[in-house]
Amino acid sequence: MSVLTKKIYYHDTDCGGVVYYANYLKYFEEARTEYLREKGIDLKELSSKGILFVVRKVDIDYKAPARYADTLDISTEITRIKNVSLEFFQQVKRDGQILVSAKTVLVCINSEFQPHPMPQDIIENL
């Protein structure tokens, strides 16, 4: 598991003073990217080789709001690895309280946007 710490700024919030719901998708993306980087997987390098990961599905559950100036911990772990897909489970917490959780499925594709088996070294790193 990997944890990314994120400070909430005014531009992250909506007119109600809470984090705008769609911003959590960006936070989860940032945390997944850092998780993969920690595992030695460079998405930019893979892209230059015609191997991409795209989001196929997100199931998100909002439990409580985050607000301006909060410090959030975003945890990321892989729960399933298949031939062409990865499933992630992520949570946003503030002081240990779960605010948002999500399951995200990424699919490995080639430069023609067709499913592509994940390279073996990626599977081994994960």
Contact map, one row per residue, 1 for C-alpha under 8 A:
111000000000000000000000000000000010000000000000000000000000000000000000001111000000000000000000000000000000000000000000000000
111100000000000000000000000000100010000000000000000000000000000000000000001110000000000000000000000000000000000000000000000000
111110000000000000000000000000100000000000000000000000000000000000000000111100000000000000000000000000000000000000000000000000
011111000000000000000000000000100100000000000000000000000000000000000000111000000000000000000000000000000000000000000000000000
001111100000000000000000000000000000000000000000000000000000000000000011110000000000000000000000000000000000000000000000000000
000111110000000000000000000000000000000000000000000000000000000000000011110000000000000000000000000000000000000000000000000000
000011111000000000000000000000000000000000000000000000000000000000001111000000000000000000000000000000000000000000000000000000
000001111101000000100000000000000000000000000000000000000000000000111111000000000000000000000000000000000000000000000000000000
000000111111100000000000000000000000000000000000000000000000000000011000000000000000000000000000000000000000000000000000000000
000000011111100000000000000000000000000000000000000000000000000000011000000000000000000000000000000000000000000000000000000000
000000001111110000000000000000000000000000000000000000000000000000000000000000000000000000000000000000000000000000000000000000
000000011111110001110010000000000000000000000000000000000000000000010000000000000000000000000000000000000000000000000000000000
000000001111111111110000000000000000000000000000000000000000000000110000000000000000000000000000000000000000000000000000000000
000000000011111111110000000000000000000000000000000000000000000000000000000000000000000000000000000000000000000000000000000000
000000000000111111000000000000000000000000000000000000000000000000000000000000000000000000000000000000000000000000000000000000
000000000000111111000000000000000000000000000000000000000000000000000000000000000000000000000000000000000000000000000000000000
000000000000111111100000000000000000000000000000000000000000000000110000000000000000000000000000000000000000000000000000000000
000000000001111111110000000000000000000000000000000000000000000011110000000000000000000000000000000000000000000000000000000000
000000010001110011111010000000000000000000000000000000000000000011110000000000000000000000000000000000000000000000000000000000
000000000001110001111111000000000000000000000000000000000000000000000000000000000000000000000000000000000000000000000000000000
000000000000000000111111000000000000000000000000000000000000000000000000000000000000000000000000000000000000000000000000000000
000000000000000000011111110000000000000000000000000000000000000000000000000000000000000000000000000000000000000000000000000000
000000000001000000111111111000000000000000000000000000000000000000000000000000000000000000000000000000000000000000000000000000
000000000000000000011111111100000000000000000000000000000000000000000000000000000000000000000000000000000000000000000000000000
000000000000000000000111111110000000000000000000000000000000000000000000000000000000000000000000000000000000000000000000000000
000000000000000000000111111111000000000000000000000000000000000000000000000000000000000000000000000000000000000000000000000000
000000000000000000000011111111100000000000000000000000000000000000000000010000000000000000000000000000000000000000000000000000
000000000000000000000001111111110000000000000000000000000000000000000000010000000000000001000000000000000000000000000000000000
000000000000000000000000111111111000000000000000000000000000000000000000000000000000000000000000000000000000000000000000000000
000000000000000000000000011111111100000000000000000000000000000000000000000000000000000000000000000000000000000000000000000000
011100000000000000000000001111111110000000000000000000000000000000000000011100000000000000000000000000000000000000000000000000
000000000000000000000000000111111111000000000000000000000000000000000000000100000000000000000000000000000000000000000000000000
000000000000000000000000000011111111100000100000000000000000000000000000000000000000000000000000000000000000000000000000000000
000100000000000000000000000001111111110000000000000000000000000000000000000000000000000000000000000000000000000000000000000000
110000000000000000000000000000111111111000000000000000000000000000000000000110000000000000000000000000000000000000000000000000
000000000000000000000000000000011111111111000000000000000000000000000000000000000000000000000000000000000000000000000000000000
000000000000000000000000000000001111111111100000000000000000000000000000000000000000000000000000000000000000000000000000000000
000000000000000000000000000000000111111110000000000000000000000000000000000000000000000000000000000000000000000000000000000000
000000000000000000000000000000000011111110000000000000000000000000000000000000000000000000000000000000000000000000000000000011
000000000000000000000000000000000001111111000000000000000000000000000000000000000000000000000000000000000000000000000000000010
000000000000000000000000000000000001111111100000000000000000000000000000000000000000000000000000000000000000000000000000010010
000000000000000000000000000000000001100111111100000000000000000000000000000000000000000000000000000000000000000000000000000000
000000000000000000000000000000001000100011111110000100000000000000000000000000000000000000000000000000000000000000000000000000
000000000000000000000000000000000000000001111111000000000000000000000000000000000000000000000000000000000000000000000000000000
000000000000000000000000000000000000000001111111100000000000000000000000000000000000000000000000000000000000000000000000000000
000000000000000000000000000000000000000001111111111100000000000000000000000000000000000000000000000000000000000000000000000000
000000000000000000000000000000000000000000111111111100000000000000000000000000000000000000000000000000000000000000000000000000
000000000000000000000000000000000000000000011111111000000000000000000000000000000000000000000000000000000000000000000000000000
000000000000000000000000000000000000000000001111111000000000000000000000000000000000000000000000000000000000000000000000000000
000000000000000000000000000000000000000000000111111100000000000000000000000000000000000000000000000000000000011000000000000000
000000000000000000000000000000000000000000000111111110000000000000000000000000000000000000000000000000000001111000010000000000
000000000000000000000000000000000000000000100110011111000000000000000000000000000000000000000000000000000001111000000000000000
000000000000000000000000000000000000000000000000001111100000000000000000000000000000000000000000000000000111100000000000000000
000000000000000000000000000000000000000000000000000111110000000000000000000000000000000000000000000000000111100000000000000000
000000000000000000000000000000000000000000000000000011111100000000000000000000000000000000000000000000011110000000000000000000
000000000000000000000000000000000000000000000000000001111100000000000000000000000000000000000000000000011110000000000000000000
000000000000000000000000000000000000000000000000000000111110000000000000000000000000000000000000000000011100000000000000000000
000000000000000000000000000000000000000000000000000000111111000000000000000000000000000000000000000001111000000000000000000000
000000000000000000000000000000000000000000000000000000001111100000000000000000000000000000000000000001110000000000000000000000
000000000000000000000000000000000000000000000000000000000111110000000000000000000000000000000000000111100000000000000000000000
000000000000000000000000000000000000000000000000000000000011111000000000000000000000000000000000000111000000000000000000000000
000000000000000000000000000000000000000000000000000000000001111110000000000000000000000000000000001110000000000000000000000000
000000000000000000000000000000000000000000000000000000000000111110000000000000000000000000000000011100000000000000000000000000
000000000000000000000000000000000000000000000000000000000000011111000000000000000000000000000000011100000000000000000000000000
000000000000000001100000000000000000000000000000000000000000011111100000000000000000000000000000001000000000000000000000000000
000000000000000001100000000000000000000000000000000000000000000111110100000000000000000000000100001000000000000000000000000000
000000010000100011100000000000000000000000000000000000000000000011111100000000000000000000000000000000000000000000000000000000
000000011101100011100000000000000000000000000000000000000000000001111100000000000000000000000000000000000000000000000000000000
000000111100000000000000000000000000000000000000000000000000000000111110000000000000000000000000000000000000000000000000000000
000000110000000000000000000000000000000000000000000000000000000001111111000000000000000000000100000000000000000000000000000000
000011110000000000000000000000000000000000000000000000000000000000001111100000000000000000000100000000000000000000000000000000
000011110000000000000000000000000000000000000000000000000000000000000111110000000000000000011110000000000000000000000000000000
001111000000000000000000000000000000000000000000000000000000000000000011111000000000000000111100000000000000000000000000000000
001111000000000000000000001100100000000000000000000000000000000000000001111100000000000001111000000000000000000000000000000000
111100000000000000000000000000100000000000000000000000000000000000000000111110000000000001110000000000000000000000000000000000
111000000000000000000000000000110010000000000000000000000000000000000000011111000000000111100000000000000000000000000000000000
110000000000000000000000000000000010000000000000000000000000000000000000001111100000000111000000000000000000000000000000000000
100000000000000000000000000000000000000000000000000000000000000000000000000111111000011110000000000000000000000000000000000000
000000000000000000000000000000000000000000000000000000000000000000000000000011111000011110000000000000000000000000000000000000
000000000000000000000000000000000000000000000000000000000000000000000000000001111100011100000000000000000000000000000000000000
000000000000000000000000000000000000000000000000000000000000000000000000000001111110111000000000000000000000000000000000001000
000000000000000000000000000000000000000000000000000000000000000000000000000000011111110000000000000000000000000000000000000000
000000000000000000000000000000000000000000000000000000000000000000000000000000001111100000000000000000000000000000001100000000
000000000000000000000000000000000000000000000000000000000000000000000000000000000111110000000000000000000011100000111100000000
000000000000000000000000000000000000000000000000000000000000000000000000000000001111111000000000000000001111000000000100000000
000000000000000000000000000000000000000000000000000000000000000000000000000001111101111100000000000000001110000000000000000000
000000000000000000000000000000000000000000000000000000000000000000000000000001111000111110000000000000111100000000000000000000
000000000000000000000000000000000000000000000000000000000000000000000000000111110000011111000000000001111000000000000000000000
000000000000000000000000000000000000000000000000000000000000000000000000000111100000001111100000000011110000000000000000000000
000000000000000000000000000100000000000000000000000000000000000000000000011110000000000111110000000011100000000000000000000000
000000000000000000000000000000000000000000000000000000000000000000000000111100000000000011111000011111000000000000000000000000
000000000000000000000000000000000000000000000000000000000000000000000001111000000000000001111100011110000000000000000000000000
000000000000000000000000000000000000000000000000000000000000000000000001110000000000000000111111111100000000000000000000000000
000000000000000000000000000000000000000000000000000000000000000001000111100000000000000000011111111000000000000000000000000000
000000000000000000000000000000000000000000000000000000000000000000000001000000000000000000001111100000000000000000000000000000
000000000000000000000000000000000000000000000000000000000000000000000000000000000000000000001111110000000000000000000000000000
000000000000000000000000000000000000000000000000000000000000000000000000000000000000000000001111111000000000000000000000000000
000000000000000000000000000000000000000000000000000000000000001100000000000000000000000000111101111110000000000000000000000000
000000000000000000000000000000000000000000000000000000000000011111000000000000000000000000111100111110000000000000000000000000
000000000000000000000000000000000000000000000000000000000001111100000000000000000000000000111000011111000000000000000000000000
000000000000000000000000000000000000000000000000000000000001110000000000000000000000000011110000011111100000000000000000000000
000000000000000000000000000000000000000000000000000000000111100000000000000000000000000111100000000111110000000000000000000000
000000000000000000000000000000000000000000000000000000000111000000000000000000000000001111000000000011111000000000000000000000
000000000000000000000000000000000000000000000000000000111110000000000000000000000000001110000000000001111100000000000000000000
000000000000000000000000000000000000000000000000000000111100000000000000000000000000111100000000000000111110000000000000000000
000000000000000000000000000000000000000000000000000011111000000000000000000000000000111000000000000000011111000000000000000000
000000000000000000000000000000000000000000000000000011110000000000000000000000000001110000000000000000001111100000100000000000
000000000000000000000000000000000000000000000000001111000000000000000000000000000001100000000000000000000111110000111100000000
000000000000000000000000000000000000000000000000001111000000000000000000000000000001000000000000000000000011111111111000000000
000000000000000000000000000000000000000000000000011100000000000000000000000000000000000000000000000000000001111111110000000000
000000000000000000000000000000000000000000000000011100000000000000000000000000000000000000000000000000000000111111000000000000
000000000000000000000000000000000000000000000000000000000000000000000000000000000000000000000000000000000000111111000000000000
000000000000000000000000000000000000000000000000000000000000000000000000000000000000000000000000000000000000111111100000000000
000000000000000000000000000000000000000000000000000000000000000000000000000000000000000000000000000000000000111111110000000000
000000000000000000000000000000000000000000000000000000000000000000000000000000000001000000000000000000000011110011111000000000
000000000000000000000000000000000000000000000000001000000000000000000000000000000001000000000000000000000001110001111100000000
000000000000000000000000000000000000000000000000000000000000000000000000000000000011000000000000000000000001100000111110000000
000000000000000000000000000000000000000000000000000000000000000000000000000000000011100000000000000000000001000000011111011000
000000000000000000000000000000000000000000000000000000000000000000000000000000000000000000000000000000000000000000001111111000
000000000000000000000000000000000000000000000000000000000000000000000000000000000000000000000000000000000000000000000111111100
000000000000000000000000000000000000000000000000000000000000000000000000000000000000000000000000000000000000000000000011111110
000000000000000000000000000000000000000010000000000000000000000000000000000000000000000000000000000000000000000000000111111111
000000000000000000000000000000000000000000000000000000000000000000000000000000001000000000000000000000000000000000000111111111
000000000000000000000000000000000000000000000000000000000000000000000000000000000000000000000000000000000000000000000001111111
000000000000000000000000000000000000001110000000000000000000000000000000000000000000000000000000000000000000000000000000111111
000000000000000000000000000000000000001000000000000000000000000000000000000000000000000000000000000000000000000000000000011111
